[in-house]
């Protein structure tokens, strides 16, 4: 797992195995607690939460549909890409 993904999970206080719903629930909870309009809230913390959420959301979306050749090679080391996809 990439270091920045791990840092984003730590920022949001999440384990490594999460669903989209877990991510969204946690984001909404943290956003409510750290919103800049709340007295005493930290705007920098809110920026960190937003950046972490966006990174994790994009990662979860992209990972599902990833056709990265290095990842495919790791998953299927004995097959060429063409053979794996029936070409």
C-alpha positions, 0 to 999 in steps of 0.5 A: 500500500502506498505511503500516502494512502496509509497516511490518509487512512491515519488522518481519518482514523480508519483501518486498512479494510474499509468500504465506500460507506465506511469512508463516507460516514467517517468523512461526514462525522469528521467534517461535522466535528472540524467544520471551520464554522464551529468555534474552536475548530481547526481549519488546517485539520479540515483541509487535511480531512478533505484531502485524505477523503478525496485521495481515498475516494479516488483510490477506491474508485480507480483500484476497482477499474485499474488496468495498470500493467504492473499490477496485472503482471503481479497478479498473473505472473505466468500469463501475458496481458493478451492471453489473460484477456483472451486476445 
